[in-house]
């Protein structure tokens, strides 16, 4: 079946640093989604990408839909303590199920 | 402006009892998905339903687990004769019938089997 890989698995950064994480697949997707999960809560949608090459921002977050349609990237600028959490990517093709990556765990040190 | 509502938030069951988890999708959403998450792990797909239909249950264990999404009322994930290994967070997500619409998640039900 389809699988997504996320890297890094976890990262520890200093407050104020920029963060980059990515998601790769052996399959092509028509939609890429990025979610953040806080402890004890459900995943919250951050950014949705619908077109190869698309670059979309949401505040300090920027995500890109890879040109090959097999990957996506998420960047967070000037990290703050509330950025702590697990970031999941998901790929989707119409009529098929959503496929989720294993997550990147972000810790922000003051 | 209610989001996806799941209840209960926490559920404790003894081994052998039944667990019923409820999910009310966002208004206007007719697709429901159930995921399971173990501590420190990712989201594992269980089942995808539309009103009165199971579309994909490839992630659901063949025994003891069942799901429904009736014409009226919430979607129900039912686990019969629970065992300790069923302890996990169960998340429901919904989406509308629009091409490539993203999933919106509830805050989950945390099931503990003692």
gemmi code that builds the backbone of each chain (N, CA, C; Angstrom):
import gemmi

chains = {
    "A": [
        ("UNK", (0.817, -1.197, 0.000), (0.000, 0.000, 0.000), (0.856, 1.253, 0.000)),
        ("UNK", (0.188, 2.384, -0.156), (0.920, 3.647, -0.173), (1.440, 3.965, 1.212)),
        ("UNK", (2.658, 4.511, 1.271), (3.230, 4.909, 2.544), (3.893, 6.256, 2.397)),
        ("UNK", (3.863, 7.031, 3.474), (4.559, 8.301, 3.496), (5.678, 8.236, 4.521)),
        ("UNK", (6.799, 8.867, 4.185), (7.906, 8.993, 5.113), (8.052, 10.451, 5.494)),
        ("UNK", (8.298, 10.701, 6.779), (8.518, 12.060, 7.223), (9.892, 12.155, 7.854)),
        ("UNK", (10.579, 13.254, 7.573), (11.861, 13.489, 8.229), (12.000, 14.963, 8.570)),
        ("UNK", (12.666, 15.233, 9.707), (13.178, 14.224, 10.630), (12.047, 13.622, 11.466)),
        ("UNK", (12.357, 12.535, 12.180), (11.349, 11.942, 13.066), (11.066, 12.867, 14.233)),
        ("UNK", (12.137, 13.501, 14.744), (11.979, 14.447, 15.842), (13.069, 15.498, 15.718)),
        ("UNK", (12.806, 16.656, 16.300), (13.803, 17.720, 16.281), (13.650, 18.615, 17.504)),
        ("UNK", (14.809, 19.054, 17.983), (14.872, 19.973, 19.117), (15.512, 21.254, 18.595)),
        ("UNK", (14.821, 22.351, 18.752), (15.368, 23.612, 18.246), (15.250, 24.682, 19.318)),
        ("UNK", (16.010, 25.748, 19.122), (15.935, 26.892, 20.014), (14.802, 27.815, 19.561)),
        ("UNK", (14.173, 28.435, 20.520), (13.140, 29.417, 20.198), (13.733, 30.475, 19.271)),
        ("UNK", (12.991, 30.836, 18.247), (13.462, 31.837, 17.296), (14.067, 31.253, 16.033)),
        ("UNK", (14.440, 29.958, 16.081), (15.027, 29.327, 14.898), (13.944, 28.988, 13.877)),
        ("UNK", (14.385, 28.816, 12.635), (13.480, 28.338, 11.590), (13.511, 26.815, 11.551)),
        ("UNK", (12.422, 26.217, 11.115), (12.272, 24.765, 11.098), (11.911, 24.310, 9.692)),
        ("UNK", (12.508, 23.214, 9.256), (12.127, 22.618, 7.977), (11.895, 21.134, 8.164)),
        ("UNK", (10.826, 20.630, 7.586), (10.545, 19.205, 7.628), (9.941, 18.792, 6.288)),
        ("UNK", (10.079, 17.501, 5.951), (9.519, 17.102, 4.676), (8.828, 15.759, 4.736)),
        ("UNK", (8.135, 15.474, 3.662), (7.298, 14.289, 3.566), (7.486, 13.729, 2.161)),
        ("UNK", (7.803, 12.450, 2.057), (8.046, 11.861, 0.741), (7.227, 10.595, 0.560)),
        ("UNK", (6.958, 10.297, -0.701), (6.149, 9.131, -1.036), (6.677, 8.476, -2.307)),
        ("UNK", (6.411, 7.194, -2.455), (6.748, 6.513, -3.704), (5.617, 6.672, -4.718)),
        ("UNK", (4.472, 7.203, -4.271), (3.294, 7.373, -5.130), (3.008, 8.856, -5.339)),
        ("UNK", (2.284, 9.132, -6.395), (1.869, 10.495, -6.697), (0.580, 10.811, -5.953)),
        ("UNK", (0.481, 12.030, -5.436), (-0.759, 12.481, -4.815), (-1.245, 13.760, -5.484)),
        ("UNK", (-2.551, 13.954, -5.486), (-3.150, 15.169, -6.035), (-3.350, 16.251, -4.989)),
        ("UNK", (-3.306, 15.843, -3.728), (-3.479, 16.781, -2.620), (-2.498, 16.433, -1.521)),
        ("UNK", (-1.874, 17.467, -0.973), (-1.012, 17.281, 0.202), (-1.578, 18.143, 1.326)),
        ("UNK", (-1.596, 17.576, 2.527), (-2.123, 18.282, 3.684), (-1.103, 18.238, 4.807)),
        ("UNK", (-1.054, 19.307, 5.597), (-0.211, 19.325, 6.787), (-1.093, 19.604, 8.004)),
        ("UNK", (-0.900, 18.773, 9.057), (-1.651, 18.896, 10.301), (-0.675, 19.041, 11.467)),
        ("UNK", (-1.171, 19.683, 12.534), (-0.411, 19.727, 13.788), (-1.276, 19.150, 14.902)),
        ("UNK", (-0.650, 18.319, 15.741), (-1.359, 17.732, 16.868), (-0.697, 18.158, 18.176)),
        ("UNK", (-1.477, 18.810, 19.034), (-1.009, 19.143, 20.372), (-1.304, 17.965, 21.297)),
        ("UNK", (-0.564, 17.830, 22.390), (-0.799, 16.715, 23.311), (-2.247, 16.672, 23.784)),
        ("UNK", (-2.857, 15.493, 23.701), (-4.223, 15.322, 24.191), (-5.308, 15.875, 23.285)),
        ("UNK", (-4.926, 16.344, 22.106), (-5.910, 16.939, 21.195), (-5.901, 16.196, 19.861)),
        ("UNK", (-6.886, 16.541, 19.017), (-6.905, 15.976, 17.672), (-6.056, 16.801, 16.723)),
        ("UNK", (-5.649, 16.213, 15.580), (-4.873, 16.969, 14.600), (-5.678, 18.147, 14.044)),
        ("UNK", (-4.992, 19.259, 13.836), (-5.621, 20.462, 13.301), (-4.992, 20.766, 11.954)),
        ("UNK", (-5.814, 21.036, 10.962), (-5.318, 21.325, 9.623), (-4.570, 22.649, 9.616)),
        ("UNK", (-3.342, 22.624, 9.067), (-2.532, 23.838, 8.950), (-2.604, 24.403, 7.538)),
        ("UNK", (-2.283, 23.553, 6.570), (-2.200, 23.998, 5.177), (-2.648, 22.860, 4.270)),
        ("UNK", (-3.380, 23.207, 3.209), (-3.775, 22.251, 2.178), (-3.190, 22.715, 0.841)),
        ("UNK", (-2.620, 21.779, 0.091), (-1.973, 22.069, -1.194), (-2.614, 21.227, -2.280)),
        ("UNK", (-2.961, 21.870, -3.415), (-3.747, 21.171, -4.434), (-3.088, 21.112, -5.806)),
        ("UNK", (-1.916, 21.747, -5.958), (-1.335, 21.833, -7.290), (0.177, 21.682, -7.198)),
        ("UNK", (0.759, 20.862, -8.085), (2.201, 20.655, -8.095), (2.909, 21.995, -8.217)),
        ("UNK", (3.920, 22.194, -7.349), (4.658, 23.444, -7.359), (4.062, 24.525, -6.488)),
        ("UNK", (2.846, 24.318, -6.009), (2.155, 25.341, -5.214), (2.908, 25.638, -3.920)),
        ("UNK", (2.996, 26.911, -3.600), (3.625, 27.369, -2.364), (2.567, 28.168, -1.607)),
        ("UNK", (2.255, 27.747, -0.387), (1.169, 28.388, 0.369), (1.650, 28.731, 1.771)),
        ("UNK", (1.267, 29.904, 2.242), (1.654, 30.342, 3.586), (0.442, 30.499, 4.480)),
        ("UNK", (0.680, 30.284, 5.775), (-0.339, 30.490, 6.804), (0.397, 31.068, 8.004)),
        ("UNK", (0.483, 32.403, 8.064), (1.261, 33.035, 9.127), (2.734, 32.728, 8.975)),
        ("UNK", (3.324, 32.146, 10.039), (4.754, 31.810, 9.982), (5.016, 30.475, 9.292)),
        ("UNK", (3.979, 29.815, 8.838), (4.123, 28.510, 8.190), (4.068, 28.666, 6.677)),
        ("UNK", (4.940, 27.927, 6.007), (4.931, 27.884, 4.541), (5.076, 26.434, 4.120)),
        ("UNK", (4.246, 26.008, 3.189), (4.324, 24.632, 2.701), (4.370, 24.635, 1.188)),
        ("UNK", (5.033, 23.628, 0.632), (5.132, 23.521, -0.821), (4.739, 22.125, -1.278)),
        ("UNK", (4.051, 22.070, -2.394), (3.669, 20.833, -3.066), (4.781, 20.541, -4.066)),
        ("UNK", (5.510, 19.436, -3.856), (6.649, 19.145, -4.716), (6.268, 18.996, -6.176)),
        ("UNK", (7.175, 19.380, -7.044), (6.901, 19.390, -8.483), (6.669, 17.982, -9.036)),
        ("UNK", (7.270, 16.974, -8.386), (7.075, 15.593, -8.836), (5.763, 15.012, -8.311)),
        ("UNK", (5.098, 15.724, -7.442), (3.870, 15.302, -6.754), (4.095, 14.140, -5.791)),
        ("UNK", (5.369, 13.869, -5.498), (5.687, 12.780, -4.575), (6.247, 13.294, -3.260)),
        ("UNK", (6.280, 14.610, -3.073), (6.784, 15.123, -1.809), (6.196, 16.490, -1.491)),
        ("UNK", (6.384, 16.872, -0.224), (5.920, 18.168, 0.243), (6.823, 18.612, 1.383)),
        ("UNK", (6.918, 19.938, 1.555), (7.785, 20.492, 2.573), (6.996, 21.472, 3.434)),
        ("UNK", (7.356, 21.530, 4.721), (6.744, 22.493, 5.626), (7.858, 23.250, 6.329)),
        ("UNK", (7.794, 24.571, 6.290), (8.752, 25.407, 6.993), (8.024, 26.263, 8.019)),
        ("UNK", (8.648, 26.415, 9.185), (8.127, 27.290, 10.234), (9.214, 28.327, 10.512)),
        ("UNK", (8.877, 29.572, 10.420), (9.882, 30.611, 10.664), (9.743, 31.132, 12.088)),
        ("UNK", (10.893, 31.519, 12.652), (10.934, 32.147, 13.985), (10.090, 31.381, 14.996)),
        ("UNK", (10.487, 30.150, 15.278), (9.685, 29.264, 16.122), (9.436, 29.880, 17.510)),
        ("UNK", (8.282, 29.526, 18.071), (7.889, 29.952, 19.408), (7.482, 28.704, 20.196)),
        ("UNK", (7.417, 28.796, 21.526), (7.104, 27.605, 22.336), (5.819, 26.887, 21.943)),
        ("UNK", (4.801, 27.598, 21.500), (3.531, 26.940, 21.159), (3.597, 26.169, 19.831)),
        ("UNK", (4.735, 26.212, 19.154), (4.917, 25.390, 17.941), (5.179, 23.935, 18.303)),
        ("UNK", (5.429, 23.664, 19.580), (5.674, 22.285, 20.029), (4.490, 21.401, 19.671)),
        ("UNK", (4.794, 20.215, 19.173), (3.732, 19.269, 18.843), (4.209, 18.275, 17.806)),
        ("UNK", (3.266, 17.529, 17.274), (3.575, 16.556, 16.219), (2.983, 17.081, 14.920)),
        ("UNK", (3.785, 17.099, 13.889), (3.350, 17.570, 12.578), (3.194, 16.363, 11.659)),
        ("UNK", (1.990, 16.194, 11.126), (1.688, 15.089, 10.222), (1.455, 15.619, 8.814)),
        ("UNK", (2.010, 14.904, 7.831), (1.621, 15.167, 6.459), (0.626, 14.095, 6.036)),
        ("UNK", (-0.174, 14.408, 5.036), (-1.134, 13.439, 4.490), (-1.245, 13.659, 2.996)),
        ("UNK", (-1.329, 12.566, 2.263), (-1.534, 12.632, 0.819), (-2.892, 12.069, 0.465)),
        ("UNK", (-3.481, 12.592, -0.613), (-4.821, 12.140, -0.985), (-5.014, 12.198, -2.486)),
        ("UNK", (-5.673, 11.174, -3.015), (-6.181, 11.183, -4.379), (-7.680, 10.957, -4.311)),
        ("UNK", (-8.430, 11.639, -5.164), (-9.887, 11.543, -5.136), (-10.345, 10.095, -5.286)),
        ("UNK", (-11.283, 9.709, -4.453), (-11.818, 8.350, -4.502), (-10.991, 7.357, -3.719)),
        ("UNK", (-9.878, 7.811, -3.189), (-9.029, 6.930, -2.383), (-8.964, 7.457, -0.957)),
        ("UNK", (-8.349, 6.644, -0.114), (-8.246, 7.043, 1.278), (-7.121, 8.054, 1.487)),
        ("UNK", (-7.184, 8.774, 2.595), (-6.079, 9.648, 2.984), (-4.963, 8.774, 3.552)),
        ("UNK", (-3.713, 9.109, 3.214), (-2.551, 8.378, 3.728), (-1.761, 9.348, 4.591)),
        ("UNK", (-1.500, 8.969, 5.850), (-0.797, 9.834, 6.788), (0.630, 9.359, 6.996)),
        ("UNK", (1.526, 10.319, 7.173), (2.899, 10.007, 7.561), (2.974, 9.728, 9.057)),
        ("UNK", (4.118, 9.242, 9.537), (4.285, 8.895, 10.959), (4.478, 10.105, 11.867)),
        ("UNK", (4.697, 11.278, 11.284), (4.817, 12.485, 12.095), (6.247, 12.916, 12.368)),
        ("UNK", (6.408, 14.225, 12.552), (7.669, 14.819, 13.026), (7.363, 15.479, 14.359)),
        ("UNK", (8.097, 15.083, 15.390), (7.884, 15.630, 16.728), (8.816, 16.813, 16.944)),
        ("UNK", (8.220, 17.978, 17.192), (9.003, 19.200, 17.343), (9.014, 19.636, 18.801)),
        ("UNK", (10.214, 19.888, 19.311), (10.373, 20.457, 20.651), (11.105, 21.780, 20.507)),
        ("UNK", (10.635, 22.783, 21.205), (11.235, 24.116, 21.141), (11.810, 24.451, 22.510)),
        ("UNK", (13.114, 24.704, 22.555), (13.787, 25.023, 23.805), (13.832, 26.528, 23.998)),
        ("UNK", (13.510, 27.014, 25.194), (13.470, 28.468, 25.410), (14.862, 29.079, 25.369)),
    ],
    "B": [
        ("UNK", (-21.127, 26.897, 14.674), (-19.813, 26.682, 14.088), (-19.118, 25.489, 14.743)),
        ("UNK", (-19.921, 24.460, 15.074), (-19.341, 23.324, 15.788), (-18.454, 22.530, 14.853)),
        ("UNK", (-17.336, 22.039, 15.411), (-16.466, 21.161, 14.656), (-16.925, 19.732, 14.820)),
        ("UNK", (-15.998, 18.799, 14.597), (-16.303, 17.386, 14.770), (-16.390, 17.105, 16.271)),
        ("UNK", (-17.492, 16.526, 16.695), (-17.704, 16.292, 18.123), (-17.589, 14.812, 18.424)),
        ("UNK", (-16.729, 14.488, 19.366), (-16.583, 13.092, 19.778), (-16.918, 12.974, 21.261)),
        ("UNK", (-17.615, 11.914, 21.587), (-17.830, 11.640, 23.014), (-17.926, 10.151, 23.264)),
        ("UNK", (-17.520, 9.730, 24.465), (-16.946, 10.581, 25.501), (-15.483, 10.929, 25.192)),
        ("UNK", (-14.911, 11.878, 25.927), (-13.485, 12.192, 25.741), (-12.629, 11.089, 26.355)),
        ("UNK", (-13.079, 10.546, 27.457), (-12.351, 9.467, 28.137), (-13.341, 8.355, 28.455)),
        ("UNK", (-12.895, 7.126, 28.253), (-13.752, 5.966, 28.487), (-12.912, 4.874, 29.123)),
        ("UNK", (-13.360, 4.387, 30.261), (-12.662, 3.292, 30.941), (-13.573, 2.072, 30.905)),
        ("UNK", (-13.025, 0.969, 30.451), (-13.781, -0.284, 30.397), (-12.935, -1.405, 30.971)),
        ("UNK", (-13.622, -2.366, 31.578), (-12.925, -3.570, 32.048), (-12.837, -4.541, 30.874)),
        ("UNK", (-11.852, -5.410, 30.923), (-11.717, -6.441, 29.885), (-13.015, -7.211, 29.725)),
        ("UNK", (-13.433, -7.404, 28.499), (-14.651, -8.148, 28.222), (-15.885, -7.289, 28.038)),
        ("UNK", (-15.816, -6.020, 28.443), (-16.961, -5.127, 28.260), (-16.978, -4.577, 26.841)),
        ("UNK", (-18.055, -3.841, 26.548), (-18.181, -3.218, 25.235), (-17.868, -1.728, 25.341)),
        ("UNK", (-17.242, -1.196, 24.297), (-16.985, 0.245, 24.220), (-17.715, 0.810, 23.009)),
        ("UNK", (-18.425, 1.918, 23.228), (-19.128, 2.608, 22.133), (-18.619, 4.026, 22.054)),
        ("UNK", (-18.060, 4.379, 20.902), (-17.487, 5.701, 20.700), (-18.348, 6.420, 19.661)),
        ("UNK", (-18.681, 7.667, 19.955), (-19.590, 8.411, 19.084), (-18.893, 9.569, 18.401)),
        ("UNK", (-19.329, 9.861, 17.190), (-18.757, 10.955, 16.420), (-19.844, 11.658, 15.633)),
        ("UNK", (-19.997, 12.955, 15.882), (-20.901, 13.770, 15.074), (-20.056, 14.610, 14.136)),
        ("UNK", (-20.189, 14.421, 12.824), (-19.342, 15.166, 11.887), (-19.713, 16.646, 11.867)),
        ("UNK", (-18.862, 17.427, 11.221), (-19.160, 18.846, 11.038), (-20.430, 18.974, 10.202)),
        ("UNK", (-21.141, 20.060, 10.400), (-22.377, 20.306, 9.662), (-22.075, 20.310, 8.168)),
        ("UNK", (-22.874, 19.566, 7.430), (-22.686, 19.532, 5.981), (-21.713, 18.470, 5.503)),
        ("UNK", (-21.068, 17.773, 6.443), (-20.120, 16.716, 6.071), (-20.833, 15.370, 6.083)),
        ("UNK", (-20.612, 14.604, 5.018), (-21.279, 13.307, 4.942), (-20.292, 12.139, 4.887)),
        ("UNK", (-18.998, 12.448, 5.022), (-17.979, 11.391, 5.036), (-17.349, 11.366, 6.415)),
        ("UNK", (-17.209, 10.177, 6.985), (-16.610, 10.023, 8.312), (-15.504, 8.987, 8.250)),
        ("UNK", (-14.418, 9.279, 8.927), (-13.265, 8.379, 8.996), (-12.928, 8.150, 10.474)),
        ("UNK", (-12.523, 6.946, 10.789), (-12.043, 6.628, 12.139), (-10.569, 6.227, 12.064)),
        ("UNK", (-9.784, 6.798, 13.013), (-8.365, 6.483, 13.117), (-8.061, 6.090, 14.558)),
        ("UNK", (-7.024, 5.279, 14.694), (-6.561, 4.869, 16.020), (-5.128, 5.365, 16.201)),
        ("UNK", (-4.814, 5.821, 17.414), (-3.449, 6.289, 17.681), (-2.981, 5.738, 19.011)),
        ("UNK", (-1.862, 5.033, 18.971), (-1.215, 4.570, 20.191), (-0.252, 5.654, 20.658)),
        ("UNK", (0.096, 5.684, 21.953), (1.012, 6.718, 22.457), (2.309, 6.764, 21.652)),
        ("UNK", (2.732, 7.948, 21.321), (3.990, 8.176, 20.600), (3.967, 7.589, 19.192)),
        ("UNK", (2.801, 7.309, 18.652), (2.724, 6.761, 17.289), (1.834, 7.634, 16.415)),
        ("UNK", (1.796, 7.297, 15.125), (0.994, 8.055, 14.174), (-0.442, 7.594, 14.146)),
        ("UNK", (-1.182, 8.090, 13.150), (-2.602, 7.785, 12.996), (-2.766, 6.562, 12.101)),
        ("UNK", (-3.466, 5.576, 12.619), (-3.690, 4.354, 11.840), (-5.143, 4.319, 11.370)),
        ("UNK", (-5.344, 4.274, 10.051), (-6.685, 4.258, 9.469), (-7.432, 2.996, 9.874)),
        ("UNK", (-8.704, 3.183, 10.220), (-9.543, 2.023, 10.543), (-10.650, 1.839, 9.508)),
        ("UNK", (-11.500, 2.880, 9.355), (-12.683, 2.699, 8.515), (-13.136, 4.046, 7.974)),
        ("UNK", (-13.751, 3.991, 6.760), (-14.274, 5.184, 6.086), (-15.741, 4.902, 5.772)),
        ("UNK", (-16.616, 5.808, 6.181), (-18.046, 5.597, 5.984), (-18.692, 6.833, 5.372)),
        ("UNK", (-19.719, 6.579, 4.581), (-20.663, 7.620, 4.208), (-21.996, 7.237, 4.846)),
        ("UNK", (-22.974, 8.101, 4.754), (-24.265, 7.823, 5.380), (-24.778, 6.444, 4.936)),
        ("UNK", (-24.994, 5.575, 5.901), (-25.558, 4.230, 5.707), (-24.672, 3.297, 4.881)),
        ("UNK", (-23.435, 3.686, 4.608), (-22.565, 2.821, 3.809), (-21.157, 2.771, 4.396)),
        ("UNK", (-20.565, 1.579, 4.413), (-19.155, 1.445, 4.725), (-18.412, 1.422, 3.400)),
        ("UNK", (-17.508, 2.405, 3.213), (-16.797, 2.526, 1.939), (-15.495, 1.730, 1.963)),
        ("UNK", (-14.772, 1.798, 3.092), (-13.481, 1.128, 3.185), (-13.261, 0.750, 4.648)),
        ("UNK", (-13.200, -0.527, 4.927), (-12.944, -0.967, 6.306), (-11.676, -1.800, 6.363)),
        ("UNK", (-10.763, -1.515, 5.461), (-9.547, -2.332, 5.344), (-8.643, -2.217, 6.569)),
        ("UNK", (-8.807, -1.164, 7.373), (-7.953, -1.006, 8.546), (-8.576, -1.499, 9.834)),
        ("UNK", (-9.742, -2.049, 9.744), (-10.460, -2.463, 10.939), (-10.209, -3.944, 11.221)),
        ("UNK", (-9.907, -4.300, 12.477), (-9.768, -5.722, 12.800), (-11.066, -6.458, 12.434)),
        ("UNK", (-10.907, -7.694, 11.986), (-12.062, -8.447, 11.477), (-13.016, -8.849, 12.596)),
        ("UNK", (-12.487, -8.991, 13.798), (-13.327, -9.428, 14.916), (-13.449, -8.315, 15.942)),
        ("UNK", (-14.555, -8.261, 16.582), (-14.881, -7.407, 17.732), (-15.112, -5.946, 17.380)),
        ("UNK", (-14.658, -5.483, 16.242), (-14.800, -4.069, 15.867), (-15.881, -3.929, 14.792)),
        ("UNK", (-16.711, -2.893, 14.954), (-17.686, -2.581, 13.916), (-17.934, -1.076, 13.927)),
        ("UNK", (-18.406, -0.560, 12.799), (-18.690, 0.870, 12.696), (-19.941, 1.065, 11.877)),
        ("UNK", (-20.656, 2.136, 12.192), (-21.838, 2.477, 11.427), (-21.979, 3.989, 11.372)),
        ("UNK", (-22.692, 4.452, 10.366), (-23.007, 5.873, 10.213), (-24.437, 5.910, 9.692)),
        ("UNK", (-25.407, 5.913, 10.603), (-26.805, 5.812, 10.180), (-27.299, 7.088, 9.519)),
        ("UNK", (-28.463, 6.974, 8.899), (-29.057, 8.116, 8.212), (-29.258, 9.279, 9.184)),
        ("UNK", (-29.684, 8.957, 10.387), (-29.849, 9.979, 11.415), (-28.926, 9.650, 12.583)),
        ("UNK", (-28.315, 10.651, 13.158), (-27.505, 10.429, 14.343), (-26.019, 10.299, 14.038)),
        ("UNK", (-25.237, 10.126, 15.108), (-23.784, 10.113, 14.940), (-23.259, 8.798, 14.377)),
        ("UNK", (-21.992, 8.832, 13.978), (-21.310, 7.588, 13.637), (-20.889, 6.915, 14.940)),
        ("UNK", (-20.933, 5.603, 14.961), (-20.577, 4.835, 16.150), (-19.472, 3.855, 15.787)),
        ("UNK", (-18.420, 3.853, 16.608), (-17.398, 2.801, 16.533), (-17.610, 1.923, 17.761)),
        ("UNK", (-17.820, 0.651, 17.514), (-18.171, -0.272, 18.590), (-17.085, -1.323, 18.720)),
        ("UNK", (-16.607, -1.504, 19.948), (-15.602, -2.533, 20.210), (-16.199, -3.490, 21.245)),
        ("UNK", (-16.387, -4.713, 20.831), (-16.954, -5.709, 21.750), (-15.830, -6.450, 22.467)),
        ("UNK", (-16.136, -6.893, 23.684), (-15.203, -7.726, 24.466), (-13.803, -7.125, 24.450)),
        ("UNK", (-13.693, -5.903, 24.931), (-12.417, -5.178, 24.851), (-11.313, -5.935, 25.573)),
        ("UNK", (-10.095, -5.753, 25.034), (-8.883, -6.301, 25.643), (-7.927, -5.145, 25.891)),
        ("UNK", (-6.880, -5.404, 26.702), (-5.964, -4.316, 27.078), (-5.329, -3.666, 25.850)),
        ("UNK", (-5.095, -4.463, 24.813), (-4.468, -3.927, 23.604), (-5.349, -2.944, 22.847)),
        ("UNK", (-6.625, -2.847, 23.216), (-7.514, -1.877, 22.563), (-7.331, -0.477, 23.145)),
        ("UNK", (-6.602, -0.359, 24.250), (-6.373, 0.950, 24.865), (-5.619, 1.842, 23.880)),
        ("UNK", (-6.203, 2.976, 23.572), (-5.636, 3.882, 22.573), (-6.516, 5.122, 22.514)),
        ("UNK", (-6.060, 6.105, 21.714), (-6.914, 7.250, 21.382), (-7.561, 6.965, 20.033)),
        ("UNK", (-8.853, 7.159, 19.951), (-9.596, 6.922, 18.704), (-10.112, 8.277, 18.202)),
        ("UNK", (-9.689, 8.619, 16.990), (-10.065, 9.906, 16.407), (-11.031, 9.696, 15.257)),
        ("UNK", (-11.986, 10.589, 15.198), (-12.923, 10.639, 14.096), (-12.615, 11.892, 13.286)),
        ("UNK", (-12.764, 11.796, 11.971), (-12.590, 12.949, 11.096), (-13.728, 12.959, 10.092)),
        ("UNK", (-14.056, 14.149, 9.587), (-15.124, 14.235, 8.590), (-14.702, 15.139, 7.446)),
        ("UNK", (-15.362, 14.948, 6.316), (-15.137, 15.826, 5.168), (-16.436, 15.924, 4.375)),
        ("UNK", (-16.597, 17.003, 3.594), (-17.787, 17.129, 2.751), (-17.598, 16.346, 1.461)),
        ("UNK", (-18.617, 16.282, 0.652), (-18.515, 15.552, -0.613), (-17.994, 16.480, -1.699)),
        ("UNK", (-16.891, 17.121, -1.428), (-16.264, 18.014, -2.403), (-14.903, 17.433, -2.737)),
        ("UNK", (-14.577, 17.432, -4.007), (-13.322, 16.866, -4.483), (-12.128, 17.341, -3.663)),
        ("UNK", (-11.390, 16.363, -3.113), (-10.135, 16.642, -2.414), (-10.272, 17.550, -1.203)),
        ("UNK", (-11.436, 17.582, -0.572), (-11.581, 18.374, 0.650), (-10.792, 17.729, 1.773)),
        ("UNK", (-10.104, 18.536, 2.596), (-9.316, 17.945, 3.675), (-10.196, 17.405, 4.799)),
        ("UNK", (-9.598, 16.554, 5.618), (-10.274, 16.014, 6.793), (-10.202, 17.009, 7.938)),
        ("UNK", (-11.278, 17.028, 8.739), (-11.297, 17.808, 9.966), (-11.507, 16.831, 11.118)),
        ("UNK", (-10.623, 16.884, 12.108), (-10.614, 15.912, 13.183), (-11.334, 16.403, 14.430)),
        ("UNK", (-11.878, 15.444, 15.181), (-12.351, 15.701, 16.528), (-11.200, 15.576, 17.510)),
        ("UNK", (-11.512, 15.769, 18.791), (-10.473, 15.705, 19.818), (-10.273, 14.312, 20.385)),
        ("UNK", (-10.977, 13.347, 19.843), (-10.671, 11.962, 20.180), (-11.386, 11.442, 21.417)),
        ("UNK", (-11.431, 10.128, 21.497), (-11.862, 9.420, 22.707), (-10.690, 8.568, 23.161)),
        ("UNK", (-10.296, 8.771, 24.405), (-9.205, 7.973, 24.952), (-9.776, 6.786, 25.713)),
        ("UNK", (-9.569, 5.610, 25.152), (-10.097, 4.384, 25.746), (-9.017, 3.720, 26.588)),
        ("UNK", (-9.355, 3.430, 27.824), (-8.461, 2.693, 28.711), (-9.161, 1.413, 29.130)),
        ("UNK", (-8.505, 0.292, 28.886), (-9.067, -1.005, 29.277), (-8.287, -1.525, 30.477)),
        ("UNK", (-9.006, -1.754, 31.561), (-8.332, -2.197, 32.799), (-8.498, -3.702, 33.011)),
    ],
}
model = gemmi.Model(1)
for chain_id, residues in chains.items():
    chain = gemmi.Chain(chain_id)
    for i, (resn, *xyz) in enumerate(residues, 1):
        res = gemmi.Residue()
        res.name, res.seqid = resn, gemmi.SeqId(i, " ")
        for name, pos in zip(("N", "CA", "C"), xyz):
            atom = gemmi.Atom()
            atom.name, atom.element = name, gemmi.Element(name[0])
            atom.pos, atom.b_iso = gemmi.Position(*pos), 0.0
            res.add_atom(atom)
        chain.add_residue(res)
    model.add_chain(chain)
structure = gemmi.Structure()
structure.add_model(model)
structure.setup_entities()
